[in-house]
Amino acid sequence: MTDTAPAPGPRAAWSLPDLAARALGGAVLAANDESFAEKENLIRPYPVVHAAHTFGAKGQVYDGWETRRRRDDGHDWALIRLGVPGVISAVAVDTAYFTGNYPPRVSVDACRADGHPAVADLLKADWRTIVPVSDAKGDSRNEYEVADPARYTHVRLNLHPDGGVARLRVHGTPVPDPAGFADLPLDLAALANGAAVTGASNAFYSNPTGAIMPGLAASQADGWETARRRTPGHEWLDVRLAGRGIVRIAELDTTHLKHNAPGWASIDARDGADTFPLLERTALQPDTPHRFVLPGDRPATAVRLNIFPDGGMARLRLYGRLTPEALRDLETRFRS
Ligand SMILES: NC(=O)NC(NC(N)=O)C(=O)[O-]
């Protein structure tokens, strides 16, 4: 859970995942100045913390990135690698607790530098403006929507002229490099491979997208957890796969869900207008990574994970192979 959860409403861009998230592999690579507070705080996943009148050797302590007061005409910048490349739809610049020292204006540039570029190479990259110089407020979540269909790998946050920013969130659609998707089985449900959570019956305790994030869940808050269900029925999670493919192994990981794991789970698959069972209703254990080998060979584009009656899932992994057509589509999308 972060401090910068979008306000409710029909604002699709803000419900897209944060491509700069540290948990996805994002990193703050460089900043021209971090005299007061360090740049890495920009992508911390935690709510911003603040205690007034706490002074360190450099001044008041802030949970964010804060530069010195400029005495020239320049501006400050920080360079961020996205965890997974993608199309950026919205950027949030959260100045929580920066009141007398927030940047009055910000802008954001983006570039596409595939591979593993060094900072020196990135500084020479072809940067495009995705958020022009825009007004920002102090102690606020400043939101800027982006209408640019290009795929980017890095962003640069500019402060005009200087100041402090608590958090940067870069919402967008992952467009991963499909090199290697052809020869190896991959997790067709992984966000990093281009899958997405498209719906959940209940998202009371955590963001359901946590269930398809990389790595092991760090805690119960890191996966999907529902409220206790007090009515008949069951909870479910919808996932659009990275592409049309055949799933051979399903991993249902209830790690950290000790007294609130689902009793049972099943998975339904969808391919066009057809739906079919991928995993029949199966008993689950608390705090356990379950692995099921699936017998079928029908391709699917999306799945619904059903949990009975409620609980959640730390991680859902669906290992399989893309169809040749789906692989070609991803390659075209990545190159365009
Ligand atoms: N009281 C402050 O916050 N002062 C300043 N910042 C820090 N971190 O002390 C400043 O000058 O921007």
The ligand as an SDF file (V2000), in Angstrom:
LIG
                    3D

 12 11  0  0  0  0  0  0  0  0999 V2000
   13.1790   23.9970    7.5650 N   0  0  0  0  0  0  0  0  0  0  0  0
   13.4550   23.4600    6.3440 C   0  0  0  0  0  0  0  0  0  0  0  0
   12.8040   22.5330    5.9590 O   0  0  0  0  0  0  0  0  0  0  0  0
   14.4500   24.0260    5.5920 N   0  0  0  0  0  0  0  0  0  0  0  0
   14.9740   23.5400    4.4460 C   0  0  0  0  0  0  0  0  0  0  0  0
   15.1670   22.1560    4.2630 N   0  0  0  0  0  0  0  0  0  0  0  0
   15.7100   21.3170    5.2130 C   0  0  0  0  0  0  0  0  0  0  0  0
   15.7470   20.0060    4.9040 N   0  0  0  0  0  0  0  0  0  0  0  0
   16.1210   21.7000    6.2880 O   0  0  0  0  0  0  0  0  0  0  0  0
   15.1240   24.4220    3.2770 C   0  0  0  0  0  0  0  0  0  0  0  0
   15.8130   25.4050    3.3580 O   0  0  0  0  0  0  0  0  0  0  0  0
   14.5760   24.0800    2.2330 O   0  0  0  0  0  0  0  0  0  0  0  0
  1  2  1  0
  2  3  2  0
  2  4  1  0
  4  5  1  0
  5  6  1  0
  5 10  1  0
  6  7  1  0
  7  8  1  0
  7  9  2  0
 10 11  2  0
 10 12  1  0
M  CHG  1  12  -1
M  END
$$$$
